[in-house]
């Protein structure tokens, strides 16, 4: 019976244990709050242990790798600025054409 209980402990992780494993796999720090985000987005399925504690299947946790998002905001801003400048050019061009006609 004890072996079954031990196996259960190895198969299921707390949020902090899950965060630690995901951090190791991702090469960046992940908090236990992030685990809750993964649950809200359907990436992890919790198992209620008690009113305050959820457990997470080790197999699910080990499949998760968090990508580094640094720089993606800058890329998006650059694309948005380019699109804005293109709209201005089109607007100026259309005003110029309407005056010509």
C-alpha positions, 0 to 999 in steps of 0.5 A: 500500500505504501508503494502505491502512495509513494507512486501517487506522490511521484505522479502528482505535483504541487503548484510550486513543484510544477513551477520549479520543473517548468522553470528548469525546462524553460530556462527562465523563472516561472512562479506558482501564479503562472501555473494558475494561468496555465490552468485558466488557459486549459494547458494544465488540469488540476486535481483538488487535494483540499480547499486550498491545494491543487495537484498537477499531473507530472506528465502534463507539467513536464510537457510545458516549456515557456518561451521567452517573450522578450523583444516581441513587444518591440517587434509588434510596435515596429510593425504597428508604426510601419503600418501607421506610416503606410496609412498616412502615405495612402491618405496623403496620396488619396488627397493629392489625387482628389485635388488633381481630379 
